[in-house]
Amino acid sequence: MNFAEVILPLPIYGTFTYRIPATASDLKIGCRVLVPFGRKKLYTGIVALTHDKEPEGYVVKEIQVVLDSEPILRNPQLKFWDWISQYYLCSVGDVYKAAVPTGLKVESETFVSANPDYEEKEAGELKERERIIYDLICSRDRVQLSEIAHATGFKNVEAVVSRMLEKNAIVVAEKVVDSYRPKTETCIAFTIEQGDEAGLHHFFDLVARSKKQESLLLAFLDLSHWLQKNKIAEVSRKELLERADVSQAVLSAVMEKGIFRQYKKEINRFEALTNHLGELPKLSDEQHRAYCDILDSFKDKNITLLHGVTSSGKTEIYIHLISEMLRLGRQTLYLVPEIALTTQLTLRLKRVFGSKLLIYHSRFTDNERVDIWRRLLNDAEPCVVIGVRSSVFLPFSNLGLVIVDEEHDTSYKQQDPAPRYNGRNAAMVLAMLHGAKTLLGSATPAIDSYYNALNGKYGLVKLMKRYSDIELPSVEVIDTKLAHKKHEMKNMFTTQLIAICQKALDADEQVILFQNRRGFAPMVRCKECGWVPKCTNCDVSLTYHKHVNSLSCHYCGYTISLPDVCPACGLPGIEVIGYGTERIEDIVDEAFPSRTILRMDLDTTRSKSSYEKIIDDFSHHRAQILVGTQMVTKGLDFDGVSVVGILNADTLINFPDFHSSERAFNMLEQVSGRSGRKSKRGKVVVQTSEPEHPVIGFVSNHDYEGFYNYEIADRERFRYPPFTKIINIYLKHREADVVQEMAVRFSNLLREVFGQRVLGPEIPLVGRIQQLYIRQITLKMENEASMYKVKKILRDSYERMLEFDSRMRRVILYYDVDPL
């Protein structure tokens, strides 16, 4: 094969053809290659296809370097990428960029070196800048592009280097390195060969006057088995210092005497897989029935929905299913919606599966993610991977089961950037491509999942009793309008909620308080003139964060200090309006001064270990009250919680979106499920100004079936999913009149094909973000519609727009399929 179709990590449709160098005739699909693109940069591409058909009309560039002898992708990953790009209306380059860890992509950090065989064909072949760069490269062994830019001060170094590559003046170094750095360990060894007893006696003579140096020598002999006739064991520096109980200074002194040498050894960041498994949790009769029903369902259905109430013990069933997969020699992917859930689940799964458990999420360093990728790529051993939505892109070799826990959760949907995929739906397709089974689990299944289960597309298994037959929590609804009239409300708390929390705390029980808004206050206002600080880049007011005394935009990050006086009227009338979790934390601290309070929201969980610390502290009762956003609703298991307070349910049920009722019910029911999970029935307090709202009634009775029937009737009446497919089309531009005109024209073009299926354009809830004005067009398509054909029509319509009006080239356009 002479040519390769290469996928580049760019939002450009299609692949690009490159000539395969003669030295790489055995190039395989799925290998990485370093290729020039345009005149600006070198990119790491993935070979998608090899062939002998030379393109016509342009000169084909050659692959600069083949980075792999074996593919870094497994079958059927490229098929999976193609499905995501087709269904979610994006380029396969977008998928590649999201799927592969950055450490496996080599770009501007590429090394180049001078070509020793280069001779100028004519004087002046190298331009001035090229000559300067060439001389710099010749003076060193190999140089990174970033080093060239720093040394010369030139801009667009990549473009100059690309031209020099075409002239064969330089070559990409064969030892191309990427951002991946293997983990290494410093080891210690003797400077003599094993069996050299005379040399050993000499070493003891050298350290005879120092007991610490002598103990170091003895410790090394013990750890390395040097005196035995077996193979010498490697000894790490850390292990040696700990065994001898001496400092680094002692080791340095011994090394100066020529006794020891040290070297670096590459090690795996994770434990090696072993066959040792811990004891499986014992299932109750109800759990065992559900487990057997799932296995029976898998005989006929590839996808099964497990509808189990909160604290019914779904995780124990998952563990038994994983164990069965391991027994069969298959791999399991266990998806969770939030990194926070991996913290608790890891501890539970680790006790059973030990080193067969791998964890994968974005809080890991890129080096750690590369190690997991390579481990799965090079090792087909049965294991279980627990992770968030990005785990679907890992190179599984023998996938047997995919578990999607809390399958209803909106966190499975990627928002920005592309691909805007749903991890749950992608996981089902991944399982199908591998011939694996999928288990969806939730106490509040997504409406479309339950609809598919009731209509026979999925299997359905129910687990409607809590473990140990503990009752679901009682729900008390408090009318905040009435509480205000009776003066029974202070800040966000009714006197009833305070009393209920106090009673629980006095009984050494724990409390969770839920407020789905972070920050101290969502708005700041001047009470004298009504001035409200707004973001300069977005159409939103700024949120006040007290701990840094600043006002921030949660869309673009714009931040200013809180002014002492109003900049509009000059009076000191600044006041905060509303309540975020930070303010709730302060109020709770005043109400319960002797109690320890934790807060779980985006601001307190930014570091890799922050989730783990908060969850560990609350689980071990080091704190009595947990204040949090929706993070506290996601399947966390705290056995000491007896009271859950929902401070303002109104913000959930009053939202202009057809998903709002489903989101509200799911969130309220899930946070209710954190109460009374172990020993006794819990209590949930819901504060709302609309106690008669249907969603509040369904939550009060824990009536999922009733809510589903209520919601599905509305969806069918107004032709919303699952009866149709929704595609939102977004257009963005810096000028409001331009984006409005382009949106109207584009929607009219679409109506020529799709007719009344096109709605809009309209201004979304937030009409400007990061200085870009936004317009939204909605397509309501039949479920049977081919996404491949829809994508082609949308692409053709876009190209027609480009012909009509060149301003469309400056408009950002993207699609969101199945928005949540």
C-alpha positions in Angstrom: 0.0 0.0 0.0 1.3 3.4 -1.0 -1.2 5.8 0.6 -2.8 6.2 4.0 -6.0 7.9 5.0 -5.2 9.8 8.2 -7.5 11.1 10.9 -6.2 14.4 12.4 -7.3 15.9 15.8 -9.1 18.8 14.1 -12.7 19.8 13.7 -12.5 19.1 9.9 -14.7 16.5 8.2 -13.1 13.6 6.5 -9.7 12.0 6.5 -6.5 13.3 4.7 -4.4 11.3 2.3 -0.6 11.0 2.8 2.1 9.0 1.0 3.5 6.1 3.0 7.3 6.3 3.1 9.2 3.3 1.6 10.6 2.5 5.0 7.1 2.0 6.4 5.6 -0.4 3.9 4.1 -2.5 6.7 2.1 0.4 8.2 -0.9 -0.8 10.0 -4.4 0.7 10.6 -4.6 2.3 14.0 -1.0 3.4 14.2 0.1 6.9 15.0 1.9 8.9 12.4 3.4 12.4 12.4 2.2 14.4 9.4 2.5 18.0 8.2 -0.8 19.8 7.8 -1.0 23.1 5.9 2.0 25.4 6.5 1.6 25.8 10.2 2.0 22.7 12.2 2.8 19.0 12.6 0.1 16.7 14.0 -0.2 13.2 15.3 -2.7 11.4 13.1 -4.2 8.0 13.2 -4.1 5.7 10.2 -7.7 4.8 9.3 -7.1 3.1 5.9 -4.3 2.2 3.5 -4.7 1.9 -0.3 -3.0 2.3 -3.6 -5.2 5.0 -5.2 -3.3 8.2 -5.7 -5.4 11.4 -5.4 -5.6 13.6 -8.4 -5.3 17.4 -8.5 -2.7 18.0 -5.8 0.7 16.8 -4.6 0.4 14.3 -1.8 2.6 15.0 1.2 4.5 12.2 2.9 4.2 10.9 6.4 7.1 12.3 8.3 7.5 9.6 11.0 5.6 6.4 11.9 5.4 6.5 15.7 4.2 3.0 16.3 5.1 -0.5 15.1 1.8 -1.8 16.4 -1.7 0.0 16.5 -2.7 2.0 19.6 -6.3 1.3 18.8 -8.2 -2.0 19.0 -10.9 -3.3 16.8 -13.7 -1.9 16.8 -12.6 1.5 18.1 -12.5 3.2 14.6 -16.1 1.9 13.9 -17.1 3.4 17.3 -15.5 6.7 16.5 -17.3 6.7 13.1 -20.7 6.0 14.8 -20.2 8.9 17.2 -19.2 11.3 14.5 -22.2 10.3 12.4 -24.8 10.3 15.1 -23.7 13.4 17.0 -23.0 15.4 13.8 -19.4 16.2 14.3 -16.1 15.4 12.6 -14.2 12.2 13.4 -11.3 14.4 14.3 -13.4 15.8 17.1 -13.9 12.3 18.4 -10.2 11.5 18.1 -9.2 14.6 20.1 -11.6 13.6 22.9 -10.9 9.9 22.8 -7.1 9.6 22.9 -5.1 11.0 26.0 -3.0 14.0 25.2 0.1 12.1 26.1 -0.4 10.0 23.0 -0.6 13.0 20.7 2.6 14.7 19.6 2.3 18.2 18.2 4.3 21.4 18.7 6.6 19.7 21.2 8.1 17.6 18.4 11.9 17.2 18.2 13.7 18.0 15.0 17.4 17.6 14.1 19.6 18.5 11.1 19.7 16.2 8.1 23.3 15.0 7.9 22.9 14.4 4.1 21.5 17.8 3.3 23.3 20.0 0.8 21.9 23.2 -0.6 21.0 22.8 -4.3 21.6 26.4 -4.9 22.7 29.4 -3.0 20.0 31.0 -1.0 17.8 27.9 -1.0 17.3 28.5 2.7 15.6 31.8 3.5 17.0 34.1 6.2 14.7 32.7 9.0 15.3 29.1 7.8 19.1 29.6 7.8 18.9 31.0 11.4 16.9 28.0 12.6 19.1 25.6 10.6 22.2 26.9 12.3 20.5 26.7 15.7 19.5 23.0 15.1 23.0 22.2 13.8 24.5 23.5 17.1 22.5 20.9 19.1 21.7 17.3 18.8 18.0 17.8 18.6 15.6 20.7 19.4 12.0 21.1 20.3 9.9 23.5 18.3 9.1 25.4 21.5 12.8 25.8 22.1 13.3 27.2 18.6 10.5 29.7 19.2 12.1 30.8 22.5 15.6 31.1 21.2 14.8 32.9 17.9 11.7 34.9 19.0 10.1 34.0 15.7 6.4 33.6 15.4 4.8 30.7 13.4 7.9 28.5 13.9 5.9 25.5 12.8 5.4 27.0 9.3 9.1 27.6 8.8 10.0 24.2 10.1 7.4 22.7 7.8 9.1 24.3 4.8 12.5 23.1 5.9 11.1 19.6 6.2 9.9 19.8 2.5 13.4 20.9 1.5 14.9 17.9 3.5 17.1 20.3 5.5 15.9 18.9 8.7 14.3 15.7 9.8 11.9 14.9 12.6 14.1 13.1 15.2 13.5 9.3 15.3 13.4 9.6 19.0 10.2 11.7 18.9 8.9 12.1 22.4 5.4 13.0 23.4 4.1 14.6 26.6 3.8 11.2 28.2 6.4 10.6 30.9 6.8 7.1 32.4 6.9 6.7 36.2 10.4 5.8 37.3 11.9 4.6 40.5 15.5 5.1 41.7 17.3 1.8 42.5 20.5 1.0 44.2 23.1 -1.6 43.1 26.6 -2.7 44.2 29.5 -1.5 42.0 30.9 -5.1 42.1 29.6 -8.3 40.6 27.8 -10.9 42.6 30.2 -13.4 44.1 33.1 -10.9 44.5 33.7 -11.7 48.2 37.0 -9.8 48.3 35.2 -6.7 47.1 32.5 -7.2 49.7 35.1 -7.5 52.5 36.7 -4.3 51.2 33.3 -2.5 51.4 32.8 -3.5 55.0 36.3 -2.2 55.8 35.3 1.2 54.3 32.2 1.5 56.5 33.6 0.0 59.7 33.8 3.3 61.6 30.1 4.2 60.8 27.3 2.1 62.3 24.7 3.8 60.1 26.7 3.1 56.9 27.3 -0.5 58.0 23.5 -1.0 58.7 22.9 0.4 55.2 25.2 -2.2 53.7 23.6 -5.0 55.7 20.1 -3.9 54.7 21.1 -4.0 51.0 22.5 -7.5 51.3 19.3 -8.6 52.9 17.0 -7.0 50.4 19.0 -7.9 47.3 19.8 -11.5 48.3 23.3 -10.8 47.1 24.9 -13.5 49.3 22.6 -16.1 47.9 23.4 -17.8 44.6 20.0 -16.8 43.1 19.3 -13.9 40.8 19.8 -10.5 42.6 16.6 -8.7 43.5 16.4 -5.0 42.5 16.4 -2.7 45.5 14.7 0.7 45.4 16.3 3.7 47.2 13.1 4.3 49.2 12.9 0.7 50.3 16.6 0.6 51.3 16.5 3.8 53.3 13.4 2.6 55.2 14.9 -0.8 56.0 18.1 0.7 57.2 16.4 3.6 59.0 19.0 6.1 57.7 18.9 9.4 55.8 19.7 10.2 52.3 22.9 11.8 53.5 24.2 8.4 54.8 23.5 6.8 51.4 25.3 9.7 49.6 28.3 9.2 51.8 28.4 5.4 51.0 28.1 6.2 47.3 31.0 8.6 47.4 33.1 5.7 48.7 32.3 3.8 45.5 30.2 1.1 47.1 26.8 1.8 45.5 25.6 3.2 42.2 22.1 4.3 41.5 20.0 4.0 38.3 16.4 4.8 37.1 13.9 2.0 36.5 10.6 2.5 34.7 7.7 1.1 36.7 4.0 0.8 36.2 1.8 3.3 38.0 -0.6 0.6 38.9 -0.5 -2.8 40.5 0.0 -5.8 38.3 -3.2 -7.9 37.6 -3.5 -10.9 39.9 -6.0 -13.7 40.1 -6.8 -13.0 43.8 -10.4 -12.0 44.5 -11.9 -11.1 47.8 -15.2 -12.4 49.2 -18.4 -11.4 47.4 -21.1 -9.6 49.3 -24.0 -11.8 50.3 -27.2 -11.1 48.4 -30.6 -10.9 50.1 -33.4 -13.0 48.7 -34.7 -9.9 46.8 -31.3 -9.1 45.4 -30.7 -12.7 44.4 -34.0 -12.8 42.5 -33.1 -9.6 40.7 -29.6 -11.0 39.9 -31.1 -14.2 38.4 -33.7 -12.1 36.4 -30.9 -10.0 34.9 -29.1 -13.1 33.7 -32.3 -14.5 32.3 -33.0 -11.1 30.6 -29.5 -11.2 29.0 -30.4 -14.4 27.2 -33.0 -12.5 25.0 -32.0 -8.8 25.3 -28.6 -7.1 24.8 -29.7 -4.2 27.1 -31.5 -4.6 30.4 -32.8 -1.8 32.8 -32.5 -2.4 36.5 -35.1 -0.2 38.2 -34.1 -0.4 41.9 -35.2 2.1 44.6 -32.5 4.0 46.5 -30.5 1.8 48.9 -31.9 -1.4 47.4 -28.4 -2.8 47.0 -27.9 -2.4 43.2 -24.1 -2.2 43.7 -24.0 -5.6 45.3 -25.8 -7.1 42.3 -23.3 -5.3 40.0 -20.4 -6.9 41.9 -21.8 -10.4 41.4 -22.3 -9.7 37.7 -18.7 -8.4 37.4 -17.4 -11.5 39.2 -19.2 -13.7 36.7 -17.6 -11.8 33.8 -14.2 -12.3 35.4 -14.8 -16.0 35.8 -15.7 -16.1 32.1 -12.4 -14.3 31.3 -14.2 -11.1 30.1 -13.7 -7.4 30.9 -16.3 -5.1 32.4 -16.8 -1.3 32.1 -18.5 0.2 35.1 -19.7 3.8 34.2 -20.6 6.4 36.8 -21.7 9.9 36.1 -19.4 11.8 38.5 -15.9 11.4 39.7 -17.2 11.7 43.3 -18.9 8.3 42.9 -15.7 6.6 41.9 -14.2 7.5 45.3 -16.7 5.5 47.3 -17.2 2.7 44.8 -13.4 2.2 44.4 -13.1 1.3 48.1 -16.0 -1.2 47.8 -14.8 -2.8 44.6 -11.2 -2.9 45.6 -12.0 -5.1 48.6 -13.5 -7.7 46.2 -11.5 -7.3 43.0 -8.2 -6.1 44.2 -5.7 -5.2 41.5 -8.2 -6.3 38.8 -9.9 -2.9 39.3 -8.7 0.0 37.1 -9.9 3.6 37.5 -10.1 6.1 34.7 -11.2 9.8 34.8 -10.1 13.3 34.0 -8.7 14.0 37.5 -5.9 11.5 36.8 -2.8 13.1 35.3 -2.3 12.6 31.6 0.6 10.2 32.3 -1.7 8.0 34.4 -4.4 7.9 31.7 -1.8 6.9 29.1 -0.6 4.1 31.4 -4.1 2.7 31.7 -4.6 3.0 28.0 -1.4 1.1 27.3 -2.2 -1.5 30.0 -5.6 -2.3 28.4 -4.0 -2.2 24.9 -1.2 -4.7 25.8 -3.0 -6.9 28.2 -6.1 -8.9 27.5 -6.5 -10.1 31.0 -10.0 -9.9 32.5 -10.5 -6.8 34.6 -13.0 -4.2 35.6 -12.6 -0.5 34.7 -14.6 2.1 36.7 -14.8 5.6 35.2 -16.8 8.4 33.8 -18.1 8.9 30.3 -14.7 9.2 28.7 -14.0 5.6 29.7 -16.0 4.4 26.7 -13.0 5.3 24.5 -10.5 2.9 26.1 -9.1 0.1 24.0 -11.0 -2.9 25.4 -10.0 -6.3 24.0 -12.5 -8.6 25.5 -15.5 -6.6 26.8 -18.3 -8.7 28.2 -20.4 -6.3 30.2 -21.1 -2.6 30.4 -22.8 -1.3 33.6 -24.2 2.3 33.4 -25.0 3.3 37.0 -27.4 6.2 37.6 -28.2 6.0 33.9 -30.6 8.9 34.1 -27.9 11.4 35.1 -27.4 14.4 32.8 -23.6 14.3 33.6 -23.3 11.5 31.0 -23.9 14.1 28.3 -20.9 16.0 27.1 -21.7 19.7 26.5 -18.6 21.5 25.2 -16.5 20.9 23.1 -17.5 18.4 20.5 -18.3 15.5 20.3 -21.4 16.3 22.4 -22.1 12.6 23.0 -24.2 10.9 25.7 -21.9 8.5 27.5 -24.9 6.2 28.3 -26.0 5.8 24.7 -22.4 5.5 23.5 -21.7 2.8 26.0 -24.7 0.8 24.6 -23.2 1.0 21.1 -19.7 0.1 22.3 -21.2 -3.0 24.0 -23.0 -4.0 20.8 -19.8 -3.6 18.8 -18.0 -5.9 21.2 -20.8 -8.4 21.4 -21.2 -7.5 25.1 -24.3 -6.9 27.3 -25.4 -3.6 28.8 -27.0 -3.1 32.2 -28.6 0.3 33.0 -29.3 0.9 36.6 -31.2 3.7 38.4 -33.8 4.5 41.1 -35.3 7.1 38.7 -34.7 5.8 35.2 -34.6 8.2 32.3 -38.1 8.5 30.6 -36.7 7.2 27.3 -35.0 4.2 29.0 -38.2 3.2 30.9 -40.3 3.7 27.7 -37.9 1.4 25.8 -38.1 -1.2 28.6 -41.9 -1.2 28.8 -42.1 -1.5 25.0 -39.8 -4.6 24.9 -36.7 -2.9 23.4 -34.8 -3.4 26.7 -35.3 -6.0 29.4 -36.7 -4.8 32.6 -35.9 -6.0 36.2 -37.3 -4.3 39.3 -35.9 -4.2 42.8 -38.5 -2.2 44.8 -37.4 -3.0 48.4 -34.6 -1.4 50.3 -31.9 -3.6 51.7 -32.9 -5.1 55.1 -36.5 -4.0 54.3 -35.9 -0.4 55.6 -38.7 1.9 54.6 -38.2 4.7 52.1 -37.8 8.0 53.9 -40.9 10.0 54.9 -41.3 13.3 53.0 -42.5 16.5 54.7 -43.4 19.3 52.4 -43.2 22.8 53.9 -45.0 25.7 52.2 -42.5 28.6 52.3 -45.3 31.2 51.4 -47.2 30.2 54.5 -44.0 30.2 56.5 -43.2 33.7 55.4 -46.7 34.9 56.5 -46.3 33.3 59.9 -42.8 34.8 60.3 -41.5 31.2 60.6 -38.7 31.6 58.1 -35.2 33.0 58.6 -32.9 33.3 55.6 -33.5 30.1 53.7 -34.6 28.0 56.7 -38.0 27.4 58.1 -38.2 26.9 61.9 -39.5 23.4 61.2 -36.4 22.4 59.2 -34.1 23.9 61.9 -35.9 21.9 64.6 -35.8 18.6 62.6 -32.1 19.1 61.9 -31.4 19.8 65.6 -33.3 16.7 66.7 -31.2 14.5 64.4 -27.9 16.1 65.4 -28.8 15.7 69.1 -29.2 12.0 68.4 -25.7 11.8 66.8 -27.1 11.5 63.3 -26.1 13.4 60.2 -27.8 15.9 58.0 -27.5 16.7 54.3 -28.7 20.1 53.0 -29.2 20.5 49.3 -29.1 23.8 47.4 -28.4 23.6 43.7 -26.5 26.8 43.3 -22.8 27.3 44.2 -21.2 30.5 45.3 -22.2 32.8 48.1 -25.1 34.6 46.3 -26.3 34.5 42.7 -26.7 38.2 42.5 -25.4 41.5 43.9 -27.5 44.7 43.8 -27.4 48.3 44.9 -30.4 48.9 47.1 -30.3 52.6 46.4 -30.4 52.6 42.6 -30.9 49.0 41.6 -27.5 48.6 39.8 -26.6 44.9 39.2 -23.1 44.0 38.1 -23.1 42.0 34.9 -20.5 40.0 33.0 -18.9 42.0 30.3 -18.7 38.9 28.1 -22.0 37.1 28.8 -25.6 38.1 29.4 -25.6 37.0 33.0 -25.2 38.7 36.4 -22.1 37.9 38.4 -22.1 35.5 41.3 -20.6 36.6 44.6 -18.0 34.3 46.2 -17.3 35.5 49.7 -14.2 33.5 50.4 -12.3 35.4 47.8 -14.5 38.5 48.0 -15.0 38.6 44.3 -17.8 38.5 41.7 -17.4 35.8 39.0 -19.2 34.7 35.9 -19.8 30.9 35.9 -19.8 30.9 32.1 -16.6 32.5 31.1 -14.7 33.0 34.4 -14.7 36.8 34.2 -14.0 38.1 37.7 -14.0 41.5 39.5 -13.7 42.5 43.1 -16.8 43.4 45.1 -17.0 47.2 45.1 -17.4 49.1 48.4 -19.7 51.7 46.8 -22.0 51.4 43.9 -20.2 52.6 40.7 -23.5 53.9 39.3 -24.7 56.1 42.1 -21.6 56.3 44.4 -23.5 55.2 47.5 -22.5 52.4 49.8 -25.7 50.4 49.1 -24.3 47.1 47.8 -26.3 44.0 49.1 -26.2 40.4 48.2 -29.4 38.7 46.8 -30.1 35.0 47.0 -28.4 32.0 48.4 -25.6 29.8 47.2 -24.0 26.8 49.0 -21.2 29.1 50.4 -23.8 31.3 52.0 -25.8 28.4 53.3 -22.7 27.0 54.9 -22.3 30.3 56.8 -25.9 30.3 57.9 -25.7 26.7 59.1 -22.5 27.4 61.0 -24.4 30.2 62.9 -27.4 27.9 63.5 -25.3 25.0 64.7 -22.0 26.5 66.0 -20.8 23.3 67.7 -21.1 21.1 64.6 -18.6 20.5 61.9 -19.8 21.4 58.4 -18.6 20.3 55.0 -19.5 21.7 51.6 -19.5 19.8 48.3 -19.7 21.8 45.1 -17.5 22.7 42.2 -15.5 25.2 44.2 -14.5 22.7 46.9 -13.8 19.7 44.7 -11.3 21.1 42.1 -8.3 19.1 43.2 -7.7 15.4 42.5 -8.2 14.3 46.2 -10.8 16.8 47.3 -13.8 14.5 46.6 -12.1 11.7 48.5 -11.4 13.9 51.5 -14.9 15.3 51.8 -16.6 11.9 51.3 -14.1 10.2 53.7 -14.6 12.8 56.4 -18.4 12.6 56.2 -18.5 8.8 56.0 -16.4 8.6 59.2 -18.6 11.1 61.0 -15.8 13.7 61.3 -18.5 16.2 60.2 -22.2 16.2 61.0 -23.6 18.4 58.3 -23.0 18.3 54.5 -24.1 21.2 52.3 -24.0 20.6 48.6 -25.2 21.0 45.1 -26.4 18.2 42.8 -23.1 16.4 43.6 -24.7 15.1 46.8 -27.5 13.5 44.9 -25.4 11.1 42.9 -25.7 7.7 44.6 -23.4 8.4 47.5 -23.8 6.1 50.5 -23.7 7.6 54.0 -25.1 5.3 56.6 -25.4 8.0 59.3 -27.7 10.4 57.5 -31.2 10.6 58.8 -32.4 14.0 57.5 -32.1 15.5 54.1 -33.2 19.1 53.7 -34.1 20.5 50.2 -33.9 24.2 50.7 -35.6 25.5 47.6 -37.4 23.0 45.3 -38.8 25.9 43.2 -35.5 26.4 41.3 -35.8 22.9 40.0 -39.5 22.7 39.0 -39.7 26.1 37.3 -37.5 25.9 34.3 -38.4 26.6 30.6 -37.4 23.2 29.2 -39.4 20.0 28.4 -36.8 18.1 30.5 -37.4 20.2 33.6 -40.0 18.0 35.3 -37.9 14.9 34.7 -34.8 16.6 36.0 -36.6 17.9 39.1 -38.2 14.6 40.0 -34.9 12.7 39.5 -32.8 15.2 41.6 -35.4 15.4 44.4 -35.9 11.7 44.6 -32.2 10.9 44.4 -31.3 13.4 47.2 -34.1 12.0 49.2 -32.5 8.6 48.9 -29.4 9.7 50.8 -31.6 9.6 54.0 -32.1 6.5 56.2 -30.0 4.0 54.3 -28.9 1.6 57.0 -30.6 1.3 60.4 -33.8 3.3 60.5 -36.3 5.2 58.3 -35.0 8.7 57.3 -36.8 12.0 56.8 -36.8 14.4 53.9 -37.9 18.0 54.2 -38.9 19.8 51.0 -39.2 23.6 51.2 -41.3 25.0 48.3 -43.7 27.8 47.5 -45.7 25.3 45.3 -46.6 22.4 47.5 -49.4 21.4 45.0 -47.1 21.0 42.1 -47.5 17.5 40.6 -43.7 16.7 40.8 -43.7 17.5 44.6 -46.6 15.1 45.0 -44.9 12.3 43.2 -41.7 12.8 45.2 -43.6 12.8 48.4 -45.0 9.4 47.6 -41.8 8.0 46.0 -44.1 7.3 43.0 -41.9 6.8 39.9 -44.6 5.0 38.0 -47.1 7.8 38.6 -44.6 10.4 37.5 -43.7 8.4 34.4 -47.3 8.1 33.3 -47.9 11.8 33.9 -44.7 12.8 32.0 -45.0 10.4 29.1 -48.6 11.6 28.4 -47.3 15.2 28.0 -44.4 14.1 25.8 -46.7 12.2 23.5 -49.2 15.1 23.3 -46.5 17.6 22.3 -44.3 15.2 20.3 -41.2 15.3 22.4 -38.7 12.4 23.0 -39.0 9.5 23.2 -41.5 10.0 20.4 -39.2 12.2 18.3 -35.5 13.0 18.1 -34.4 16.6 19.0 -31.4 18.3 17.3 -30.5 21.7 18.5 -28.5 23.9 16.0 -26.5 26.7 17.5 -25.0 29.7 15.6 -22.6 32.1 17.3 -21.1 35.4 16.2 -19.7 38.6 17.8 -22.4 40.8 16.2 -26.0 40.2 17.2 -27.5 41.4 13.9 -25.2 39.2 11.8 -26.0 36.0 13.8 -29.7 36.8 13.7 -29.7 37.3 9.9 -27.6 34.1 9.3 -29.9 32.1 11.7 -33.0 33.2 9.9 -31.5 32.4 6.5 -30.2 29.0 7.6 -33.5 28.0 9.2 -35.3 29.0 6.0 -33.0 26.8 4.0 -33.7 23.9 6.3 -37.4 24.4 6.1 -37.1 23.8 2.3 -36.2 20.2 3.2 -37.5 19.5 6.7 -40.7 21.7 6.6 -42.5 22.1 10.0 -39.8 20.0 11.7 -37.8 23.2 12.0 -38.5 25.5 15.0 -36.8 28.9 15.5 -34.5 30.6 15.4 -34.8 31.9 18.9 -32.5 33.4 21.6 -31.6 30.8 24.2 -31.9 31.4 28.0 -28.4 32.9 28.0 -28.1 34.8 24.7 -24.5 35.8 24.8 -21.5 33.9 26.2 -17.8 34.9 25.9 -18.7 37.9 23.7 -20.5 35.6 21.2 -24.3 36.2 20.5 -26.2 32.9 20.2 -29.2 31.8 18.2 -30.8 28.4 18.5 -32.7 26.4 15.8 -34.4 23.2 16.8 -35.1 20.1 14.6 -37.8 17.7 15.6 -37.1 14.5 13.7 -38.8 11.2 13.5 -37.0 8.4 15.4 -36.6 6.5 12.2 -34.7 9.3 10.4 -31.2 8.4 9.2 -28.6 10.5 11.0 -26.3 10.0 8.1 -28.8 11.6 5.7 -29.6 14.3 8.2 -25.9 15.1 8.5 -25.5 15.3 4.7 -28.5 17.6 4.4 -27.2 19.9 7.1 -23.8 19.9 5.6 -25.2 20.7 2.1 -27.4 23.5 3.6 -24.4 25.0 5.3 -22.3 25.0 2.1 -25.2 26.7 0.2 -25.2 29.3 2.9 -21.5 29.9 2.3 -22.2 30.5 -1.4 -25.0 33.0 -0.5 -23.2 35.0 2.1 -19.5 34.9 2.9 -20.3 36.2 6.5 -21.4 32.7 7.3 -17.7 31.7 7.3 -17.2 33.7 10.5 -20.2 32.2 12.2 -19.6 29.3 14.6 -22.1 26.6 13.9 -22.5 23.3 15.8 -25.1 20.7 16.6 -26.4 19.1 19.9 -28.2 15.8 19.3 -30.5 14.5 22.1 -29.9 17.6 24.3 -30.5 17.3 28.1 
